[in-house]
Amino acid sequence: MIQKIDTKEILNHSVKKKYNMRNITFVLAILLAFTSCEDYFDPKLTNERTFDQLLENPGIVRGLLTYAYRAIPSSYDVYGGDFLDSATDNALSNNLTGNMNRMVAIDGFWTAVTNPINNWKFRYDDLKSVNQFIEIGLDGTVLYYKSNPERDEAYRERLKGEAYFLRAFIHFDLLRRYGGIDDNGQLMGIPLVTSTIDISDDNDLNLPRNTYAECVQQIIDDLDTAISAGLPEVYDNSTNDPDFDLTNLGRPTTVACRALKSRVLLYAASPAFGSSTFAEAAKAAKDVIDIIGNTLPNVYNINNISQAYYNNDQNGELIMRRVSGNQNGDNGLEKGHFPPGAGLEGKGRCNPSQNLVDAFPMANGYPITNGVSGYDENNMYQNRDPRFYMTVMYNGQSFKGITIETFEGGNHMTGAPGVTVENSTRTGYYLRKWISSKANLVGGNNVNDTHYNALFRNVEMFLNLAEAANEANGPDDTTYGMSAREAIAEVRRRAGIASGGTDDYLASITSKEDMRELIKNERRIELCFEGHRFFDLRRWKDNLNEGITGVTITDNGNGTFNYARKNIITPSYKNFMNYGPLPFDEILKTQNITQNQGW
């Protein structure tokens, strides 16, 4: 007799660690995992389907993997509409009640109970789905292309690569948030979960934290598995294979796997962790560069940055990205971060700091603090690094045919039509990076554009190599095929530093210590508003409490302006906050999990 599935009865069963292919409890995992994954849930599925019938629908099984893709954010401003940079010295949010602002403004706000970057529950839920897929979807029982065995096998191998990449990505996302020195003085990671958990088994539920080194090794092992599986180096239309063509952009490739390995090993070698070597990190970065090439694509163009890069999700800089919105794009970033008033009508949410503005060198490559740079405090925006103009909206800049006015009484400051304290800048600056010059918010003429979240960019690999090679052997050692100086020279060459001439400032750097500071600064300005600085400061064990500054600009009435710097907030992070807290409710659930020191 064919056994029927009663969903009410299934709810009384637990998910088993090992799957018997006739075990009806597998269906519970499917049903629970896909209550919100409608694209992969058969609308005709009822509680009368047999397990064999479910296996006849590979879309449901494949959906386990698709569900876990939610671990990859589709936008940069996912922290209540704010960028993570707004919890660092790179920017402030004008949303004073938002979590990012409260992290820097309120001493004691960030706790194990109130943690704005806590994603523990969601990521472990994603791990459950990935592990279920690995155990069910890869053993050949589920046929994705019944009539074409060769295509079926190639497709299954690609799914294997995706699954192991996603497991590595999720474990690392958890590790960088929760790894740290625990109350016992040990460098610990997170509980590794590489199989489905039996919720009736106390040993499964009471998993202890693995060491940080064990977590790194598991992530690397998973990435090696993904690389050796059936992932392509690139998705394109060269083979006319729909499983590997451009419609699959956004899925991991072997290059993305290697890029994640580079990031993981760099973090692990950093002062806050020290569980691997900079030599390993340098080699991992060079492995990616050997594939993507020694020259960065020239996608930076001040006059065409939106079309060429920010809103072009197939530009040559991207190793892996996820697109937000639908095929017609969206304008969520613009609604949140366009300046207010004067035909732009945004909320002006993200306000880059004067600290970040000062971090951009002059066009000749010299820091503004260097006497030969040519910097003029009364004309602070002239002759700056071209990346500055592509990152920050400043007083006098033209955007969409509108002159940005952030001087007192200007069109984009409090008091102007449509501009209030709630939507105007706190620092004197608005965000330019990632903002479309095509999108429009004016009533009756709403225009969308493409937006994406870049998981890995080519330039990160050069920055990773520069940092790791310099720490391992100094500025000019070429053990890893490219010296730190050569890697950072390419980053600055592509940026337009010393265009048409020589980078004399870089040439003047001779010590490991000075090169380290230059590399950190290049990383700061290249990767700002991409979620890196919050974690970079912590893995470097650098100062978390740099006063966050802005500028008050006064119009002199003769075409000139007076600039008065101002301190806005000095954060009160504690030293133990280099490592984030494990969720308080998880500590209560089991005695096997230790908390990080200080929390």
C-alpha positions as CSV (number, residue, x, y, z in Angstrom):
1,M,0.0,0.0,0.0
2,I,1.3,3.5,-0.8
3,Q,2.0,5.5,2.3
4,K,0.3,8.9,2.4
5,I,1.8,12.0,4.0
6,D,-0.1,13.8,6.7
7,T,1.5,17.1,7.5
8,K,-0.1,17.3,10.9
9,E,1.4,13.9,11.8
10,I,4.8,14.9,10.3
11,L,5.0,17.8,12.7
12,N,5.4,15.3,15.5
13,H,8.5,13.8,14.0
14,S,12.1,15.0,14.3
15,V,14.6,15.6,11.6
16,K,17.1,12.6,11.5
17,K,20.8,13.0,11.1
18,K,21.0,10.0,8.7
19,Y,18.4,9.8,5.9
20,N,16.8,6.5,5.0
21,M,15.4,7.0,1.5
22,R,12.1,5.7,2.7
23,N,12.1,7.8,5.9
24,I,9.0,9.9,5.8
25,T,10.5,12.5,8.2
26,F,12.6,13.9,5.3
27,V,9.4,15.5,4.1
28,L,9.2,17.7,7.2
29,A,12.5,19.3,6.4
30,I,11.3,20.0,2.8
31,L,8.0,21.5,4.0
32,L,9.5,23.6,6.7
33,A,12.4,24.9,4.6
34,F,10.1,26.0,1.8
35,T,7.2,27.7,3.5
36,S,8.7,30.9,2.2
37,C,10.4,29.7,-1.0
38,E,7.5,29.7,-3.4
39,D,9.5,29.6,-6.5
40,Y,10.6,26.0,-5.7
41,F,7.4,24.8,-4.0
42,D,4.9,23.0,-6.1
43,P,1.6,24.8,-5.5
44,K,-0.2,21.5,-6.1
45,L,1.8,19.7,-3.4
46,T,-0.7,18.5,-0.7
47,N,-0.5,16.3,2.3
48,E,-1.4,13.4,0.1
49,R,2.0,13.2,-1.8
50,T,4.2,10.2,-1.2
51,F,7.9,10.5,-0.6
52,D,8.7,8.9,-4.0
53,Q,6.5,11.5,-5.6
54,L,8.5,14.3,-3.9
55,L,11.7,12.8,-5.3
56,E,10.1,13.0,-8.7
57,N,10.1,16.8,-8.4
58,P,13.8,17.7,-8.3
59,G,12.9,21.4,-8.1
60,I,11.8,20.9,-4.5
61,V,15.1,19.2,-3.6
62,R,17.1,21.8,-5.5
63,G,15.1,24.5,-3.6
64,L,16.9,23.5,-0.4
65,L,20.1,24.9,-2.0
66,T,18.3,28.0,-3.4
67,Y,16.9,28.8,0.0
68,A,20.4,29.1,1.4
69,Y,21.3,31.8,-1.2
70,R,19.5,34.2,1.1
71,A,22.8,34.2,3.1
72,I,24.2,36.4,0.3
73,P,22.8,39.9,0.7
74,S,21.5,41.7,-2.4
75,S,22.4,45.2,-1.2
76,Y,25.0,47.0,0.9
77,D,22.7,48.9,3.1
78,V,21.1,46.0,4.8
79,Y,21.5,47.2,8.4
80,G,18.1,48.8,8.8
81,G,18.8,50.9,5.7
82,D,22.3,51.8,6.8
83,F,25.7,50.7,5.6
84,L,28.0,48.9,8.1
85,D,30.5,51.6,7.5
86,S,28.2,53.9,9.5
87,A,29.4,52.0,12.6
88,T,33.0,53.0,11.8
89,D,34.9,56.2,11.3
90,N,34.0,56.1,7.6
91,A,30.5,57.5,7.9
92,L,27.5,58.4,10.1
93,S,23.9,57.8,9.5
94,N,21.3,60.6,9.9
95,N,18.9,58.0,11.3
96,L,19.7,58.8,14.9
97,T,17.5,56.0,16.2
98,G,19.0,53.4,13.9
99,N,21.1,50.6,15.2
100,M,24.3,51.7,13.4
101,N,24.1,55.1,14.9
102,R,23.4,53.8,18.3
103,M,26.4,51.4,18.1
104,V,28.7,54.4,17.9
105,A,26.7,56.9,19.9
106,I,25.5,55.0,22.9
107,D,28.0,53.4,25.3
108,G,26.8,49.9,26.1
109,F,24.2,49.6,23.4
110,W,26.0,46.8,21.6
111,T,25.6,43.7,23.8
112,A,25.0,40.0,23.6
113,V,21.3,40.8,23.8
114,T,21.2,43.8,21.6
115,N,23.4,43.0,18.7
116,P,22.6,44.8,15.4
117,I,24.8,42.5,13.4
118,N,23.5,39.2,14.9
119,N,22.6,36.7,12.2
120,W,23.2,33.5,14.1
121,K,19.7,32.0,13.8
122,F,19.3,32.8,10.1
123,R,22.8,31.4,9.1
124,Y,22.4,28.2,11.0
125,D,19.0,27.8,9.4
126,D,20.8,28.2,6.0
127,L,23.4,25.6,7.0
128,K,20.6,23.2,7.8
129,S,19.2,23.6,4.2
130,V,22.7,23.2,2.6
131,N,23.5,20.1,4.6
132,Q,20.1,18.6,3.8
133,F,20.7,19.2,0.1
134,I,24.2,17.7,0.2
135,E,22.8,14.5,1.9
136,I,19.7,14.2,-0.4
137,G,20.4,16.0,-3.7
138,L,23.9,14.7,-4.6
139,D,23.8,11.0,-4.3
140,G,22.2,10.3,-7.7
141,T,18.8,9.4,-6.3
142,V,17.3,12.7,-7.5
143,L,17.4,13.0,-11.3
144,Y,17.5,16.6,-12.5
145,Y,17.5,15.6,-16.2
146,K,16.1,12.1,-16.6
147,S,16.4,11.9,-20.3
148,N,20.0,13.2,-20.5
149,P,22.4,11.4,-18.1
150,E,25.5,13.3,-19.1
151,R,23.7,16.7,-18.5
152,D,22.3,15.4,-15.3
153,E,25.7,14.4,-13.9
154,A,27.3,17.7,-15.0
155,Y,24.5,19.7,-13.4
156,R,24.7,17.7,-10.2
157,E,28.4,18.4,-10.0
158,R,27.7,22.1,-10.5
159,L,25.2,22.0,-7.6
160,K,27.8,20.2,-5.5
161,G,30.2,23.0,-6.0
162,E,27.5,25.6,-5.2
163,A,26.6,23.7,-2.0
164,Y,30.1,23.4,-0.6
165,F,30.8,27.1,-1.5
166,L,27.7,28.2,0.3
167,R,28.5,26.1,3.4
168,A,32.0,27.7,3.4
169,F,30.6,31.2,2.9
170,I,28.0,30.8,5.7
171,H,30.5,29.4,8.1
172,F,32.9,32.3,7.4
173,D,30.1,34.9,7.8
174,L,29.5,33.4,11.2
175,L,33.2,33.1,12.0
176,R,34.0,36.8,11.4
177,R,31.1,37.9,13.6
178,Y,31.5,35.5,16.5
179,G,35.0,34.1,16.4
180,G,37.2,35.4,19.2
181,I,39.0,34.9,22.6
182,D,36.5,33.2,24.9
183,D,36.1,33.3,28.7
184,N,38.7,30.5,29.0
185,G,41.3,32.6,27.1
186,Q,41.1,30.3,24.0
187,L,40.8,31.5,20.4
188,M,37.5,29.9,19.5
189,G,35.3,29.9,16.4
190,I,31.7,28.8,16.1
191,P,30.0,25.4,16.2
192,L,30.7,23.8,12.9
193,V,27.6,22.1,11.4
194,T,28.4,19.8,8.5
195,S,25.5,17.4,8.7
196,T,21.8,17.6,9.6
197,I,21.1,17.7,13.3
198,D,18.8,15.3,15.2
199,I,16.7,17.6,17.3
200,S,15.9,14.7,19.7
201,D,19.6,14.1,20.4
202,D,21.0,16.3,23.2
203,N,24.5,15.8,21.9
204,D,23.5,17.3,18.6
205,L,21.8,20.2,20.1
206,N,24.6,21.0,22.6
207,L,27.3,21.5,20.1
208,P,30.4,23.3,21.5
209,R,32.4,25.9,19.6
210,N,35.1,24.6,17.4
211,T,38.5,26.3,17.7
212,Y,39.1,29.1,15.3
213,A,41.7,27.0,13.5
214,E,39.3,24.1,13.1
215,C,36.8,26.5,11.5
216,V,39.3,27.9,9.1
217,Q,40.3,24.4,8.1
218,Q,36.7,23.3,7.5
219,I,36.0,26.3,5.4
220,I,39.1,25.7,3.3
221,D,38.3,22.0,2.9
222,D,34.8,22.9,1.7
223,L,36.2,25.4,-0.8
224,D,38.7,22.9,-2.1
225,T,35.8,20.4,-2.6
226,A,33.8,23.1,-4.4
227,I,36.8,24.0,-6.7
228,S,37.3,20.3,-7.6
229,A,33.5,19.8,-8.3
230,G,31.7,21.0,-11.4
231,L,31.8,24.8,-11.1
232,P,33.0,26.7,-14.1
233,E,35.7,29.4,-14.1
234,V,33.2,31.8,-15.5
235,Y,29.6,31.7,-16.7
236,D,29.3,32.8,-20.3
237,N,27.6,31.8,-23.5
238,S,30.7,30.2,-25.1
239,T,29.4,26.6,-24.7
240,N,25.7,27.2,-25.5
241,D,24.9,25.2,-22.3
242,P,22.0,26.7,-20.4
243,D,23.3,25.4,-17.1
244,F,26.5,27.4,-17.5
245,D,25.5,30.4,-19.5
246,L,25.1,34.1,-18.6
247,T,21.7,33.5,-17.0
248,N,23.6,31.9,-14.1
249,L,25.7,34.9,-13.3
250,G,25.7,35.4,-9.5
251,R,26.4,31.7,-8.8
252,P,29.8,30.8,-7.5
253,T,32.6,30.0,-9.8
254,T,36.0,28.4,-9.1
255,V,37.4,31.9,-9.1
256,A,34.9,33.0,-6.4
257,C,35.9,29.9,-4.3
258,R,39.5,31.0,-4.5
259,A,38.6,34.6,-3.7
260,L,36.8,33.5,-0.6
261,K,39.8,31.3,0.4
262,S,42.0,34.4,0.0
263,R,39.7,36.4,2.3
264,V,39.5,33.6,4.9
265,L,43.2,33.1,5.1
266,L,44.0,36.8,5.3
267,Y,41.6,37.2,8.2
268,A,43.1,34.1,9.9
269,A,46.6,35.5,9.6
270,S,45.6,38.9,11.0
271,P,46.7,40.1,14.5
272,A,43.4,39.5,16.1
273,F,43.5,35.8,15.1
274,G,46.9,34.6,14.0
275,S,45.8,31.0,13.2
276,S,47.4,30.9,9.8
277,T,50.4,32.5,8.1
278,F,50.6,35.6,5.8
279,A,52.5,33.4,3.4
280,E,49.4,31.2,3.0
281,A,47.2,34.3,2.5
282,A,49.6,35.7,-0.1
283,K,49.7,32.5,-2.0
284,A,45.9,32.3,-2.0
285,A,45.5,35.8,-3.3
286,K,48.1,35.2,-6.1
287,D,46.2,32.1,-7.1
288,V,43.2,34.3,-7.9
289,I,45.4,36.9,-9.7
290,D,46.9,34.2,-11.8
291,I,43.4,33.7,-13.2
292,I,42.0,37.2,-13.4
293,G,45.3,38.7,-14.7
294,N,47.9,41.2,-13.4
295,T,46.0,44.2,-14.6
296,L,42.8,45.6,-13.1
297,P,40.0,46.5,-15.6
298,N,39.7,50.2,-16.2
299,V,36.1,50.5,-15.0
300,Y,36.7,53.7,-13.0
301,N,35.5,56.8,-15.0
302,I,34.5,59.9,-13.1
303,N,32.2,61.0,-15.9
304,N,30.6,57.6,-16.5
305,I,30.9,55.7,-13.3
306,S,27.3,54.7,-12.9
307,Q,26.9,53.2,-16.4
308,A,30.4,51.8,-16.5
309,Y,30.6,50.3,-13.0
310,Y,28.1,51.1,-10.3
311,N,25.0,50.1,-12.3
312,N,26.6,47.6,-14.7
313,D,26.3,44.2,-13.1
314,Q,28.4,42.6,-15.8
315,N,31.5,44.8,-15.6
316,G,34.9,43.2,-15.6
317,E,35.7,44.1,-12.0
318,L,33.2,41.6,-10.5
319,I,34.2,38.1,-9.5
320,M,30.8,37.4,-7.9
321,R,27.8,39.5,-7.3
322,R,24.1,39.4,-6.5
323,V,21.6,41.7,-8.2
324,S,18.9,43.4,-6.2
325,G,15.4,44.2,-7.4
326,N,13.9,42.6,-10.5
327,Q,14.7,42.7,-14.2
328,N,13.7,46.4,-14.3
329,G,16.0,47.3,-11.5
330,D,15.1,49.3,-8.4
331,N,15.8,52.6,-6.8
332,G,16.0,51.6,-3.1
333,L,19.6,52.9,-2.7
334,E,18.6,56.3,-4.2
335,K,15.5,56.6,-2.0
336,G,17.7,56.0,1.0
337,H,20.8,57.9,0.1
338,F,20.1,60.6,-2.5
339,P,20.5,64.0,-1.0
340,P,17.1,65.6,0.0
341,G,15.4,68.5,-1.8
342,A,16.3,70.3,-5.0
343,G,15.0,67.7,-7.5
344,L,16.7,64.7,-5.8
345,E,14.2,64.0,-2.9
346,G,16.2,61.3,-1.1
347,K,16.6,60.7,2.6
348,G,20.3,61.5,2.7
349,R,20.8,58.6,5.0
350,C,24.6,57.8,4.6
351,N,26.9,60.7,5.4
352,P,30.6,60.0,4.7
353,S,32.9,61.4,7.3
354,Q,35.6,64.1,7.1
355,N,37.9,61.2,8.2
356,L,37.2,59.3,5.0
357,V,37.5,62.5,2.9
358,D,40.9,63.1,4.4
359,A,42.0,59.5,3.7
360,F,41.9,60.2,-0.1
361,P,45.3,61.4,-1.3
362,M,45.9,64.1,-3.8
363,A,45.8,63.3,-7.5
364,N,49.6,63.1,-7.4
365,G,49.4,60.2,-4.8
366,Y,50.7,62.1,-1.8
367,P,48.6,62.2,1.4
368,I,47.1,65.6,2.2
369,T,49.3,65.7,5.3
370,N,52.5,65.6,3.3
371,G,54.0,69.0,2.6
372,V,54.6,68.4,-1.1
373,S,51.1,67.2,-1.8
374,G,49.8,70.6,-2.8
375,Y,46.7,70.3,-0.5
376,D,44.9,73.5,0.3
377,E,42.5,73.5,3.2
378,N,40.5,76.4,1.6
379,N,40.1,74.3,-1.6
380,M,40.0,70.9,0.0
381,Y,38.2,69.2,-2.9
382,Q,40.6,70.3,-5.7
383,N,43.1,67.9,-7.3
384,R,42.1,64.9,-5.2
385,D,42.4,61.2,-6.0
386,P,39.8,60.5,-8.7
387,R,38.2,57.9,-6.4
388,F,37.1,60.7,-4.1
389,Y,34.8,62.2,-6.7
390,M,33.3,58.7,-7.4
391,T,32.7,58.1,-3.7
392,V,31.6,61.3,-1.9
393,M,29.1,64.0,-2.8
394,Y,30.6,67.3,-1.6
395,N,29.8,71.0,-1.7
396,G,29.9,72.3,-5.2
397,Q,29.8,68.9,-7.0
398,S,27.5,68.5,-9.9
399,F,25.2,65.5,-9.8
400,K,22.4,64.9,-12.3
401,G,22.8,68.5,-13.4
402,I,22.2,69.8,-9.9
403,T,25.0,71.5,-7.9
404,I,25.2,70.0,-4.4
405,E,25.0,72.7,-1.7
406,T,26.1,71.6,1.7
407,F,27.1,75.0,3.0
408,E,25.0,76.6,5.7
409,G,21.7,77.7,4.0
410,G,22.4,75.6,0.9
411,N,19.8,73.7,-1.0
412,H,20.7,70.4,0.5
413,M,20.9,71.5,4.2
414,T,18.3,71.9,6.9
415,G,15.9,74.7,6.2
416,A,15.8,74.4,2.4
417,P,12.5,73.2,0.9
418,G,12.1,69.5,1.6
419,V,15.2,69.3,3.8
420,T,14.9,68.6,7.6
421,V,17.1,67.5,10.4
422,E,15.9,64.0,9.7
423,N,17.2,63.8,6.1
424,S,20.1,66.3,5.8
425,T,23.7,65.5,6.2
426,R,25.4,65.5,9.6
427,T,28.9,65.7,8.2
428,G,28.7,68.0,5.2
429,Y,28.7,65.1,2.7
430,Y,26.4,62.7,1.0
431,L,27.1,59.3,-0.6
432,R,28.1,59.0,-4.2
433,K,29.3,55.4,-4.4
434,W,26.8,52.9,-5.7
435,I,24.3,55.7,-6.4
436,S,22.8,55.7,-9.9
437,S,22.9,58.9,-11.9
438,K,20.1,57.5,-14.1
439,A,17.6,56.7,-11.3
440,N,15.0,59.3,-10.5
441,L,12.7,59.9,-7.5
442,V,10.8,63.0,-8.7
443,G,7.1,62.4,-8.6
444,G,5.6,61.3,-11.9
445,N,9.0,60.4,-13.3
446,N,10.2,57.5,-11.2
447,V,13.2,55.7,-12.8
448,N,14.9,52.6,-11.7
449,D,18.4,51.2,-12.4
450,T,20.4,48.0,-11.9
451,H,22.0,47.5,-8.5
452,Y,24.1,44.7,-7.2
453,N,26.1,43.6,-4.2
454,A,29.6,42.6,-5.0
455,L,30.8,39.7,-2.9
456,F,34.3,39.7,-4.4
457,R,36.0,42.2,-6.6
458,N,39.3,41.9,-8.5
459,V,40.8,44.8,-6.5
460,E,40.3,43.0,-3.2
461,M,42.6,40.2,-4.4
462,F,45.4,42.8,-5.1
463,L,44.8,44.4,-1.7
464,N,44.9,41.0,-0.1
465,L,48.1,40.1,-1.8
466,A,49.7,43.5,-0.9
467,E,48.8,43.1,2.7
468,A,49.9,39.5,3.1
469,A,53.1,39.7,1.0
470,N,54.2,42.9,2.9
471,E,53.6,41.3,6.3
472,A,55.3,38.1,5.2
473,N,58.4,39.5,3.6
474,G,58.3,43.2,3.2
475,P,57.4,45.6,0.3
476,D,59.6,44.2,-2.5
477,D,59.8,40.5,-2.1
478,T,58.5,38.6,-5.1
479,T,58.2,35.1,-3.6
480,Y,54.5,35.0,-4.4
481,G,54.9,36.1,-8.0
482,M,54.1,39.8,-7.3
483,S,55.5,42.1,-4.6
484,A,53.3,44.1,-2.2
485,R,54.6,47.2,-4.0
486,E,53.6,45.9,-7.4
487,A,50.2,45.0,-6.2
488,I,49.4,48.3,-4.6
489,A,50.9,50.1,-7.6
490,E,48.3,48.4,-9.8
491,V,45.5,49.5,-7.5
492,R,46.7,53.1,-7.6
493,R,47.4,53.0,-11.3
494,R,43.8,51.9,-12.1
495,A,42.5,54.6,-9.7
496,G,44.2,57.3,-11.7
497,I,46.9,58.2,-9.2
498,A,49.7,60.3,-10.8
499,S,48.0,59.8,-14.2
500,G,50.6,60.1,-16.9
501,G,53.5,60.3,-14.5
502,T,55.2,58.3,-11.8
503,D,53.8,57.5,-8.4
504,D,56.6,59.3,-6.5
505,Y,54.9,58.8,-3.1
506,L,54.7,55.0,-3.5
507,A,58.3,55.0,-4.6
508,S,59.3,56.8,-1.4
509,I,57.8,54.0,0.8
510,T,60.7,51.7,1.8
511,S,59.8,50.1,5.2
512,K,57.3,47.4,6.0
513,E,55.6,49.6,8.5
514,D,55.1,52.5,6.1
515,M,53.9,50.2,3.4
516,R,51.4,48.6,5.9
517,E,49.8,52.0,6.6
518,L,49.6,52.8,2.9
519,I,48.0,49.4,2.2
520,K,45.5,49.9,5.0
521,N,44.6,53.3,3.6
522,E,44.2,52.0,0.0
523,R,42.0,49.2,1.3
524,R,39.9,51.8,3.2
525,I,39.2,54.0,0.2
526,E,38.8,51.2,-2.3
527,L,36.5,49.0,-0.3
528,C,34.5,51.7,1.6
529,F,30.8,51.0,1.8
530,E,31.3,47.4,1.0
531,G,31.1,46.1,4.6
532,H,34.9,45.6,5.0
533,R,36.1,48.4,7.4
534,F,34.1,47.2,10.4
535,F,35.9,43.9,10.3
536,D,39.2,45.2,9.0
537,L,39.7,47.5,12.0
538,R,38.9,44.6,14.4
539,R,41.1,42.0,12.7
540,W,44.0,44.5,12.7
541,K,43.3,45.4,16.3
542,D,43.4,49.1,15.3
543,N,41.8,52.0,17.1
544,L,38.0,51.6,17.1
545,N,37.4,55.0,18.7
546,E,38.7,57.5,16.3
547,G,36.6,60.7,16.6
548,I,34.2,60.9,13.7
549,T,34.4,64.3,12.1
550,G,32.5,66.5,9.6
551,V,32.7,70.0,8.3
552,T,30.7,73.1,8.6
553,I,30.8,75.1,5.4
554,T,30.1,78.9,5.3
555,D,29.5,80.7,2.0
556,N,31.7,83.8,1.9
557,G,29.4,85.3,-0.8
558,N,32.2,85.7,-3.4
559,G,32.5,82.2,-4.7
560,T,34.7,81.0,-1.9
561,F,33.8,79.0,1.2
562,N,35.1,78.7,4.8
563,Y,35.6,75.2,6.1
564,A,35.5,74.5,9.8
565,R,36.1,70.9,10.9
566,K,34.0,69.6,13.7
567,N,34.0,66.5,15.9
568,I,30.6,64.9,15.9
569,I,30.9,61.6,17.8
570,T,33.8,59.8,19.5
571,P,32.8,56.1,19.7
572,S,33.2,54.2,23.0
573,Y,34.0,50.8,21.8
574,K,35.9,48.6,24.3
575,N,39.0,46.6,23.4
576,F,37.1,43.3,23.8
577,M,34.8,44.5,21.0
578,N,37.4,43.4,18.5
579,Y,35.4,40.2,18.8
580,G,31.6,40.2,18.7
581,P,29.3,38.5,21.2
582,L,27.6,35.2,20.8
583,P,23.8,35.6,21.2
584,F,22.7,35.6,24.8
585,D,19.9,33.2,24.2
586,E,22.3,30.7,22.6
587,I,24.5,30.8,25.8
588,L,21.4,30.0,27.8
589,K,20.5,27.0,25.7
590,T,23.7,25.0,26.4
591,Q,26.6,24.9,28.8
592,N,28.9,23.7,26.0
593,I,29.1,27.1,24.3
594,T,31.5,29.7,25.8
595,Q,31.1,33.4,25.4
596,N,33.8,35.7,24.1
597,Q,35.6,37.7,26.8
598,G,34.0,40.9,28.0
599,W,30.5,40.2,26.9
